[in-house]
Amino acid sequence: MESLQEDSVQWIELSERLLRKVQELECLMEEVRSDMEAYRAAREEWHIWHQEWKRVREVG
């Protein structure tokens, strides 16, 4: 039972870290929107982190 609780806590922590990274990248995209090259780079990284966050949420 303890293992399930530990797994649940770890999943929640991972999900929260991924969400913070997604939100951080969303803010960065807003800041660099006028610079399309920087925006595309931020958007690419955001997509990677967002996909991972969604994947972790589906597993949990």
C-alpha positions as a LaTeX table, in Angstrom:
\begin{tabular}{lrrr}
\hline
Residue & $x$ (\AA) & $y$ (\AA) & $z$ (\AA) \\
\hline
Met1 & 0.00 & 0.00 & 0.00 \\
Glu2 & 2.86 & 2.34 & 0.83 \\
Ser3 & 4.29 & 1.81 & $-2.62$ \\
Leu4 & 1.04 & 2.96 & $-4.23$ \\
Gln5 & 1.06 & 6.09 & $-2.10$ \\
Glu6 & 4.70 & 6.76 & $-2.97$ \\
Asp7 & 3.98 & 6.23 & $-6.67$ \\
Ser8 & 1.00 & 8.55 & $-6.42$ \\
Val9 & 3.06 & 11.25 & $-4.71$ \\
Gln10 & 5.85 & 10.88 & $-7.28$ \\
Trp11 & 3.32 & 11.07 & $-10.13$ \\
Ile12 & 1.77 & 14.22 & $-8.67$ \\
Glu13 & 5.20 & 15.82 & $-8.21$ \\
Leu14 & 6.22 & 14.94 & $-11.77$ \\
Ser15 & 2.96 & 16.24 & $-13.18$ \\
Glu16 & 3.33 & 19.50 & $-11.23$ \\
Arg17 & 6.94 & 19.98 & $-12.41$ \\
Leu18 & 5.92 & 19.36 & $-16.01$ \\
Leu19 & 2.98 & 21.76 & $-15.71$ \\
Arg20 & 5.27 & 24.48 & $-14.29$ \\
Lys21 & 7.65 & 23.99 & $-17.23$ \\
Val22 & 4.74 & 24.17 & $-19.70$ \\
Gln23 & 3.51 & 27.39 & $-18.06$ \\
Glu24 & 7.03 & 28.85 & $-18.03$ \\
Leu25 & 7.37 & 28.16 & $-21.75$ \\
Glu26 & 3.93 & 29.64 & $-22.46$ \\
Cys27 & 5.08 & 32.88 & $-20.79$ \\
Leu28 & 8.29 & 32.83 & $-22.80$ \\
Met29 & 6.33 & 32.38 & $-26.03$ \\
Glu30 & 4.25 & 35.45 & $-25.16$ \\
Glu31 & 7.41 & 37.49 & $-24.50$ \\
Val32 & 9.13 & 36.54 & $-27.75$ \\
Arg33 & 6.11 & 36.49 & $-30.04$ \\
Ser34 & 7.50 & 39.44 & $-32.05$ \\
Asp35 & 10.74 & 37.53 & $-32.71$ \\
Met36 & 9.50 & 34.61 & $-34.79$ \\
Glu37 & 12.73 & 32.61 & $-34.62$ \\
Ala38 & 12.83 & 32.75 & $-30.82$ \\
Tyr39 & 9.09 & 32.10 & $-30.72$ \\
Arg40 & 9.41 & 28.97 & $-32.87$ \\
Ala41 & 12.23 & 27.65 & $-30.68$ \\
Ala42 & 10.19 & 28.25 & $-27.51$ \\
Arg43 & 7.10 & 26.73 & $-29.14$ \\
Glu44 & 9.06 & 23.61 & $-30.14$ \\
Glu45 & 10.35 & 23.15 & $-26.59$ \\
Trp46 & 6.88 & 23.86 & $-25.19$ \\
His47 & 5.42 & 21.16 & $-27.43$ \\
Ile48 & 7.91 & 18.56 & $-26.16$ \\
Trp49 & 7.24 & 19.38 & $-22.50$ \\
His50 & 3.48 & 19.65 & $-23.03$ \\
Gln51 & 3.34 & 16.23 & $-24.71$ \\
Glu52 & 5.30 & 14.71 & $-21.82$ \\
Trp53 & 2.99 & 16.35 & $-19.28$ \\
Lys54 & $-0.07$ & 15.00 & $-21.11$ \\
Arg55 & 1.50 & 11.53 & $-21.30$ \\
Val56 & 2.21 & 11.48 & $-17.56$ \\
Arg57 & $-1.34$ & 12.61 & $-16.79$ \\
Glu58 & $-2.78$ & 9.80 & $-18.94$ \\
Val59 & $-0.63$ & 7.20 & $-17.17$ \\
Gly60 & $-1.56$ & 8.46 & $-13.71$ \\
\hline
\end{tabular}
